Amino acid sequence: MIDLHTHSTASDGSCPPRRLVALAVEARLSAIALTDHDTLAGIEEASLCGQSAGIRIIPGVEIEIASDNGEFHLLGLALGGERSSLETALAAVREHRRGRNARMVAKFQRAGFPVTLGELGGIAGGEIVSRAHFAQLLVEKGIVGSIEAAFSGYIGKGREFYEPKACLGLSEAVSLIAQAGGAAVIAHPVSLGIRGAALRRLLRDCRDLGVSGIEAWHPNHTLKETAGFARMARALGMIITGGSDFHGEHMPHRRLGFTSGGRAIPDSLLDSLP
């Protein structure tokens, strides 16, 4: 078993990289990809721990892409090359994110909700404060009953307290991932919010821009959706990947090494990665 989509405290997961690796060893996984949002900060720690524990750590990242369709996230997997250009671009995205977070806090405060940047930083425990940390704070304060309710009622796209963040364009992100020696993969394509012919056209256009694969296997996909995404990938000559999108305690229903329909992620999916 493997897992090609996980998060640590370097972005919005609850486990430090070393703890994430330990959990993967406990689950008897042979490899995991660390794909934190907009940062590579956890890769060194995870890799060192992986070497000691005898588990393969695949350097990765998850990047939000500017899009008119739902939410478009791109995984960069197997980033084994020179990563300085990617690091520089991600640093700029993180700087823009800080401004977005301040605007969201101001919205909450104007509405009478006791939310501060200091509290969010305490929850995040690292450089990146994401909407997941806003959601956790809203739960802790009793404003909402769950992470899902925070997104659906307050901070999801189109909701009252949502603020967009600066995103990389697809072509730039694909180029940066390629420079770093990696494969660009469309994460959880169900989040794109389109289906049928429109989805097939978008996937074809992504392939033509250099996107290598599709994350067909994801906990947010039904088995029927997974089969459909896998068929599209094969028809387009793209690789198929799978992950749990593990966030630890923040999303306790997700288990390392398991994906759509509660299925285990087979190590055969490693074969197509660089």
N, C-alpha and C positions, 0 to 999 in steps of 0.2 A: 504494500500500500504506500501511496505517496499523497502529497497535497500541494497543488500549484497555486494556491491563493490564500495567504495568511497575513495577519496584521499583529504588530506588537505595540508597545507603549511609545515607540518612535513616531507613531501616528495615532490611531484611535483604538488600538487594542488594549486589553487590560493586563497583558503579560509582558514583562521585559523580554528582550530577545533570548536571553539565556533560559528563562523559564519556558518560553515557547518551545525551544529546542528540547528541553527536558520532557515536556509533555509529549512531544512527537516521539521521543525515544520510548517513553512509557507506553505509547499507543502502537509501538513496533512499526513505525513508518521507516522506510528506507531513504526518503528524501522529502524535503519541503522547500517551497519557494517563499521567501519573505518578500511581500509585495506591499509595503507601507505606502500610504498616500503621500505623493509629492516629496518623498524623502528617501535617501539611501542610508540614513544615519544608523539604523540598526543592523546593517549587513555585516560589519566587521565583527561585532560581538557575537552575532549568530554563527558566523563562519568559524570563529575560533572555538566556540562551544561545540559546534558540529564536528570539527576535527577531533576533539577530545572524546566525543561520544560515539564516533563512528557512523554519523548520519550525514548524507549529502545535503548541503545548504545551497540552494539555487538563488543567486542574487537577482532581485526583482524590484519592481515598483508598480504602483497603480496611479495613473494620471487621468484627471478629468479633462475631457476634450470639449472645446467650444462646439455647441451643436444646437440646432433648432428642434431636435427630436429627443424628447425625454431627457434622460441622463446618459451620457456617453463616456464610459470609462475604458481606458486602454491599459492592459498589462504589458510591462516590459519584462520578459523572462530570460534568464541565463545571460545576465549582463556581465560577461567575462572580459570585456575589452576596456578601452580607455573611457572613463566615465566623467571626465572633467566638464565637458560641454553640457552634458545632461545635468550635472550637479549645479552648474551656473544657472541654467534655465529654471530648475526646480527652486533654487533660492529666490529667484524673482517672483515665482508663483507664491511662495510662502510669505514674502513681504506683502504682496497684494492681499493675501488672506488675512493678515493682521488688521488691515484697514477694514475689510469686510466684517471681521469679528467685532470691531469697535462700533460699526454702524448697527449691527444686530443688537449689541448690548444697549445702545442708546434707544433703540426702538422699544425694547423690553422695559427700560426704565421709564420712558415716557408713558407707557401703558400701566405703570404702577407695579411692575414685577421686580422683586429684589434680586437682580442678576448683576454680577460685576465681573470684570475681566480677571481680577485677582482670584475669584472663586473658580473660574474656568481654568486658569493656569494651574491651580492646585489639583484639579481633577485630572488634567492632561498629564502633568508630571514631566512634560518635555516641551520642545519648541513648538510643536504643532497643536493648535486648538482647532478642532473641527466641529461641524454640526453635531456629531455624535457626542461630543463633550457638552454642548448646550443641552442636548436631550437628557443626558445623565444628570445634569444639574437641575433641570426641570423636574425630573423624577425625585431626586433627593429632597427638593423643596416642597414636594407634594402638589405641585402645579398640575402634573399629569400622572397617570398611573403606570405608564410604560414608555419605553424608548419609541415604540411604534406610534403611540398616541402623540408624542412630542412632534414627530415628523408629520404625521397626518393632520394634526390640528394647528401647529404653530410654525415649524421651521422647514417643512417640505417645500419644494418648488411651487411657487404660486401662493403660498400661505402668507399670513400677515407679517410675520417676523423674518421671512426669508430675505436674504440679500445675495445676489450673485457674486461669484468670485471670478477673478481673472483666470482664464484657462488657455492652455496651449492649443494651437490649431493642429489638426490631425497630421498634416504633412510634416510640420516641424517636429512633432512628437515622434513620429515614425522614424524620421531622419536621426534624431538624437538617440533613439533606442538602437538603431542600426550601427551608429558610430560606436556605441558601447558594446557591440558584438551580440546584441540580443535579438529576440523575436518579439514583434508587436502582436498582441492578441486582444481581440475585442472581449472585454469582461461582461459577464452576465447580460447577453444581448437582449433579454426580455425587458431590461430597463430602458432600452431605446424607445419603447412605446409605439413601435410600428410593426406591421405584419405583412404577410403576403408579398405581392410584387414589389411594393415599396421597400420592404426589408431586403429582398433579394437584390434590388438595384443598389441599395446602400452598401451591402456586403461586397458586391462586385466592385463598386467604386473604391471601397477601402482596400480590397486586394490589389487593385491596380495602382494604388498609392504606396503599396509596400507592406500592408498589414499581412502578417503570416498566418494568423489562426483565429479561431473562435472558441471561447470558453463555453462549450455546449453543456458541460456538466457543472451545475451550480445549484445550491439549495433552493433558490428562488424559482427554479425551473421544474415544471412537472416532467415526468418521464416522457410524455408525449412531446412536450416542447423540446426536451433534450434530443430526442430522436430527430425532430425536424431540423434543429440547428446542426446536428451532426451530418445530416443528408446535405444541407446547404454547403457546409464546409467541404465535404468530399466532392461535390459537384463543381466547386470553385477551385479545387486543388489546394485548399488551406488545411492547416493542421488543426486537430481537435485537442483541447485541454480541459482539465477539470480541477475544481478546488472546492474547499468548504467555505471560503471567505470567513475564516475563523477570526473572531474578535475577543475570545475569552468570555469573561463574565458579562461583558456588555451585550452579548448575544448568546446566552447560554444554551440555546437550542441547537447551535451549530457545533459539530464535533469534528475535531481534526481527523482528516482521512476519509470523511464521508460527505456525500454530495447529493445530487438529485435523487429523490425517492429513498433516501437513507442508504444509498449504495456506496460501497467502498470504492476508492479511487485506485485503479490498477497502475502498477509501475510501467506498464506498456506505453502509457501516455508520454513518458520521458523520451521515447525513441525519436520523436520528431524535433526535439529541441536542439539548439546549437550546442 
